[in-house]
Amino acid sequence: MNPNEILTKIDTYLEQHLEPNAIRGSIHQDPYKSDFFNFCVEAHRHGYFDYSSNPRLTGDAMKDHFWEKWGDLDGVCQHSCPFS
């Protein structure tokens, strides 16, 4: 999986989480936790955390990516926002 595919998968899972009847349950439990862990393993294995990777999958780089897409999440998320 390349970095863009990982970001797309994470986007999809976050969108599913924000649906009124979230089909995957709580973002704080499996299967989310396992999926996100596996994305990190994949990113590390392929060097996507390195400064030379484009896009980088560091915490700050991912935060910037999601900020561009989602913007201010205060109005979108209530009590279970993954970014709060």
N, C-alpha and C positions, 0 to 999 in steps of 0.2 A: 504494500500500500504506500502510495506517495503522500507527502504532507497535505496536499489539497484534498485527497480522498479521506484522510483522517479528519480534517476540519469539517468536511461535508458530513461525515458520519456523526461527529459530535453535534453539529448543527441540527441534524435530523433527530437525534436523541433529545436535545434540548427542546425542540419544537414539540415532540411527543410528550415531554414532561409538562409543558405549558398548556396542553389540551385540557379541557374541562374534566374529562374522564380519562386521565392518563393511563394508557394501556400497559405501561411498563412498571407501574407502581412508583414508590418513593425514589427520588434521585439519590437518596442516602443509603440505599440498599442494593443488593443484587436484583436485577442484572446490570444496572448502571455501574456500580462500583467495579465489577469485574470487567465490563467493557472499557471503561476509562483506564483501568490499570493495563489492560491489554494494548490499548492505544499507546500508552506511555512506553511499554516494553518494545513495541514495534518502532516507535519514534527513536528510542535510544539505540536499538539494534542497527538502524539505518543512518544514524548521525543527524537526525532532524533537529536536535537541540543545539547543534554547532552553529557558530556565527555565520558560517559560509552557506548554510542551508537557506533556501528560499522557497516558501516561507519557513521561518524558524518556528519551532513548536515549544519555545520556552513559555513560562507562565505569562511574562509581560507581552510577548508577541501574540499569544493566544488571546489575552485580554484585549489587546488592541484590535485584533481581528473581530472579536465578538462585539466590541464597542461600536465598530464601524457598521456592523450588521444590525445590532439590536438597539444601539443608542442608549438613551436613558431608560433603564428598566424599572424605575420606581412605579410607573403607571401600569406596567405589564405584569409584574410579579407582586404577589402579596406575601404570604407567610412562607412559601416554599421555594423562593427564587434561588437558583443555583449560584447566583452571583452576589447574594447578600450575606 
